[in-house]
């Protein structure tokens, strides 16, 4: 079935209104269903925005209705044009969905959540704040727990936080770059901040915001490599630990011991590399794959 392009010229505003109505109504219904199934508000709105457009099934349904004369031809043409327009804006909606969903979800809930988080952590003093509760953050948290050191962890993955919160009361959902969230977990009273997020650019933003709130607290930053080591140090990090270097040092130390070198000599070599502020990776020769990454 073809869409008569003359409809866009004669009923452009009507088609635009119907398209917006379709996106709003269907998106809201999908979001409510996803929310009713137990997902958080942001996930619900993202799902609603991603599925708000009309689908190919509408074309088949309109064709059958017109074939059996169950719908006037003019009305069928308008509905087909509306569905077509809603499908055209789908790529834009998919790209903008995370930001729109975050704004829609943030309005009524974030202030209440911040107040709740602040109330829960009002009595904490001298604790550790961990930004990023992935593989590295969870390992640090377990070490702190075993050492009986209080800590609060923040992560922006709702699934991870939901699973962690089932067994740990010290994990909260949120963006660590937000100063009000850091304040809600008592960052001004913290003894140490550990930034364990995957992306160095995000770690740098968290670091700058943290230094604005608390210029004196020690900050430990985990990075993938040392490519932005100087920038992180200049922004106020007390220690920067490149993950790739530490794994390289561990492998190198095992290799040297397996080759028969005394353990104390191997430890001295490893300590010297760390003392030289990771000079080993400053002479690293990148390949084509490293440049792409």
C-alpha positions, 0 to 999 in steps of 0.5 A: 500500500502506498502513502499519498504524498498529497496528504502531507501537503493538505493535512500536514498539521493534522498528521503532525498532531496525530504523530505526537499523540501516537508517540505520547500515548503509546510511549506512556502506556509502554512506560507504565507497563515496564514500571508495573513489571518492577523496573525503575522509572528511568528504564521505564521511560527509556523503553517507552521512548524506544517503542513509542512509534508505530510498527509494520503491523499497522501497515498490514492492519490498515491494508486489511481494513481498507480491503474489507471496507472497514475504514474510510480511505481518507482516515486510513491514509491519515493513519498510515501517514502518521505511522510513517512519520512516527517511524521516521523519528525513531532514530532520533528518539533512540539517540535522545532516549537516555537523556530524556528518560533521565530528565523525566525520571529525575524530577519527582524522585531525585530530591527524595532519594537524596534526602533518604540517602543523606538521612541513612548516612547522617551518622557516618564519620571517617568512612570510605566513598567508592565511586563505581561499584563494578569488578574493581569497586566490589573487590575494594568493598570486600577488602574494606568490609573484611577490615571492618572499615565503613564505606559507601559505594555509588554506581549508575547501573540500576541492575548492579545496584539492585543486586548489590543492595540485596546483600549490602546496605551501603550501595546507592544508585546515582551519578558520582559526578553530581556534587549533591549526591557526594554530599548526601553520602557524607563526602565532607566527613569521609576519610578516603575517596576511591574512584573506580569507574571504567572511563578516565574522562568520567573519573576526572569529572568526579575528581574535580567535583570531589576536590571542589567539595573537599580539598583535603580528603585523600583520593585514590583513582583507578585507571586502565592505563597511565595515559592521563596520569599527569592530568589526574594528578594535576586535578588533585588525585593523591594516587593514580593506579593504572590497572594495566601496569599493575597486571603487567608487574604481577606477570613480570614478577611471576616470570622472574621468580619462575626463571629462578631470581630470588624473591627479594630481588624481584620485589625490589625491581617491582618497588623501583618501577612503582617508585619511578611513577610507572616509568615503564609504561611511558616507554610503551610502543602503541600498535594500531589496535591501541591507537584505535582504542 
